[in-house]
Amino acid sequence: MLLSLTVLPSLQATAQEQGRVQPYLLSVRRLYENLEYERALEQLSRAKRLSSGKEEDVLLSLYEGAILADLGRVEESEAAFKAALFVRPEAKLPVLVSPKVEERFEAVRRQVKQKLEAVARGQADAPVQVPPPEAPPTPVPDAPHAPALAPEAFVARTSSGQGRRTGAWLPATIGGGLLVGGGVCYLLARAEHSKLRGSDAGLATREDVKRSASRGKRYQWMGVGLAGAGVVGLGVSAGVYLLGRPSQARTLGVDVSTDGTSAFVQGRWP
């Protein structure tokens, strides 16, 4: 009787405390799914004051890490994940997160496991190998000042049509292809026409004759359209080529001079 009177009240108090945390967890989950991260953190801070055990602490830390990760607070998120994983290394996130957050969580889990394995082997205080600092770069002496250039230092000659001439092949190729396609369509139209005039055996019914005539007309219009587009393409190619013919060379002159303290640049455009 005395034992039951002593233990039962403590069990009831623990159950009441656990029941007080659960509504906050439900609220946090709902706020997280609605992307209300700041309010979810407020609810977490209230729930932490009512936590009654390690399991609830782990769950609260996992929620906190996920929310902070979505807020972009990476270091705080990893600290919350570590607080949960050091207590329960196999814990899983209680909510569905993005692949990026999931990958970061698993990376923290690997770090925690390595640390725990090192502690188990007695290597927790092993010195960390720090790479030697890189040698500072050797200063490069300043290059001596270049002597002043005499007037009429250089003359550049440009040809404006060279680039246009090299680009004339593209419309020519397209135009030629369109002409070939027009020729093929014309031959198909003539074939259908020959079937109609020669009473082909495949034209057994009136519907067959109508379909053959429709195909011939379609091939004919397609041939005319492709041939016209091909002629246009060839005309564009010829125009580009003619406009890009090399003309009289243009001269670009630049003069550079100095009086010992300043530099002067002058020139003329074509």
Disulfide bonds with the S-S distance in Angstrom:
none
